Amino acid sequence: MSDEKLRGVIEEALPNTQFRVSVEGTLYLCYLAGKMRHNRIMVAIGDCVEFVYPRGSSVGRITRRF
């Protein structure tokens, strides 16, 4: 299985550092990567982020904020 890197905009913040990220009208459920939590990088609604979405998985991992 290969991982797919996507860029999107955060549409909704959910409990436990999970977010709904919109990419061209499609919503993905994502969580913050461990390094982003460790370094306390804040992510808010409207931020542009890069995330990794493994094929066959239901949840992506936010790896970068722009």
DRENDO-305518 format. One record per atom (N, C-alpha, C): residue in three letters; x, y, z. Coordinates in steps of 0.05 Angstrom, whole numbers, padded with zeros to 5 digits, always signed. Layout:
// DRENDO-305518
alaXYZ...
This chain:
// DRENDO-305518
met+00017-00024+00000met+00000+00000+00000met+00017+00025+00000ser+00009+00044-00016ser+00025+00069-00017ser+00009+00091-00003asp+00025+00110+00008asp+00013+00133+00021asp+00009+00155+00000glu-00013+00170+00003glu-00019+00192-00015glu-00016+00218+00000lys+00001+00236-00009lys+00004+00263+00004lys-00016+00282-00009leu-00032+00295+00007leu-00052+00314-00002leu-00049+00340+00012arg-00059+00362+00000arg-00061+00388+00013arg-00090+00396+00014gly-00098+00406+00037gly-00125+00414+00040gly-00128+00436+00061val-00153+00444+00066val-00160+00465+00086val-00176+00452+00108ile-00169+00459+00133ile-00184+00449+00156ile-00211+00462+00157glu-00232+00445+00157glu-00260+00455+00158glu-00272+00453+00186glu-00264+00433+00202glu-00277+00429+00228glu-00257+00417+00247ala-00257+00427+00272ala-00240+00415+00293ala-00257+00397+00310leu-00248+00373+00315leu-00262+00353+00331leu-00246+00347+00356pro-00258+00334+00376pro-00243+00327+00400pro-00219+00309+00395asn-00200+00309+00413asn-00176+00292+00413asn-00158+00298+00389thr-00155+00324+00382thr-00138+00334+00360thr-00143+00320+00334gln-00169+00316+00328gln-00177+00306+00302gln-00190+00329+00286phe-00188+00327+00260phe-00198+00349+00243phe-00211+00338+00218arg-00229+00353+00207arg-00240+00346+00181arg-00226+00365+00161val-00213+00353+00141val-00198+00369+00121val-00211+00366+00094ser-00216+00389+00081ser-00229+00389+00055ser-00208+00391+00033val-00211+00373+00013val-00194+00374-00011val-00213+00373-00035glu-00216+00396-00049glu-00233+00397-00072glu-00261+00386-00067gly-00272+00393-00044gly-00300+00385-00038gly-00302+00358-00024thr-00281+00343-00022thr-00281+00317-00008thr-00270+00321+00021leu-00285+00311+00041leu-00276+00313+00069leu-00261+00288+00078tyr-00239+00292+00091tyr-00223+00271+00102tyr-00221+00275+00133leu-00221+00253+00148leu-00217+00254+00176leu-00187+00250+00181cys-00175+00269+00196cys-00146+00268+00201cys-00140+00274+00230tyr-00116+00265+00239tyr-00106+00271+00266tyr-00079+00284+00263leu-00070+00297+00284leu-00043+00309+00284leu-00021+00288+00287ala+00000+00292+00273ala+00023+00274+00275ala+00037+00278+00302gly+00051+00259+00312gly+00064+00260+00338gly+00083+00283+00341lys+00099+00289+00320lys+00118+00311+00321lys+00104+00338+00323met+00081+00340+00311met+00066+00365+00313met+00055+00369+00341arg+00046+00347+00353arg+00037+00349+00381arg+00060+00355+00400his+00082+00341+00396his+00105+00344+00413his+00116+00373+00412asn+00117+00385+00389asn+00127+00412+00385asn+00105+00433+00389arg+00081+00425+00396arg+00058+00442+00402arg+00052+00461+00379ile+00052+00451+00355ile+00044+00467+00332ile+00014+00469+00331met+00004+00493+00332met-00025+00498+00333met-00036+00497+00304val-00059+00485+00302val-00073+00483+00277val-00102+00493+00282ala-00111+00511+00265ala-00138+00523+00268ala-00155+00520+00243ile-00180+00525+00246ile-00198+00524+00223ile-00189+00544+00202gly-00188+00536+00177gly-00180+00554+00155gly-00150+00551+00148asp-00135+00537+00164asp-00106+00533+00158asp-00103+00513+00135cys-00083+00518+00118cys-00076+00499+00097cys-00056+00479+00108val-00061+00453+00104val-00044+00433+00116val-00038+00412+00094glu-00016+00397+00099glu-00009+00374+00083glu-00013+00350+00101phe-00025+00329+00089phe-00030+00305+00105phe-00025+00280+00088val-00019+00259+00102val-00014+00233+00089val-00039+00216+00093tyr-00049+00205+00072tyr-00073+00189+00073tyr-00067+00161+00061pro-00061+00141+00078pro-00055+00114+00067pro-00079+00102+00053arg-00075+00090+00031arg-00097+00077+00017arg-00106+00053+00034gly-00133+00050+00035gly-00144+00029+00051gly-00149+00036+00080ser-00142+00061+00088ser-00145+00070+00115ser-00168+00090+00116ser-00180+00094+00139ser-00202+00113+00141ser-00194+00139+00154val-00169+00141+00164val-00159+00165+00177val-00132+00173+00167gly-00128+00199+00162gly-00103+00210+00152gly-00087+00222+00175arg-00062+00229+00170arg-00044+00241+00190arg-00034+00268+00180ile-00040+00290+00195ile-00031+00317+00187ile-00001+00319+00194thr+00015+00325+00173thr+00044+00326+00178thr+00056+00353+00176arg+00041+00373+00164arg+00053+00399+00160arg+00031+00420+00158arg+00037+00444+00168arg+00019+00467+00166arg+00032+00489+00150phe+00017+00502+00132phe+00028+00523+00115phe+00017+00550+00124
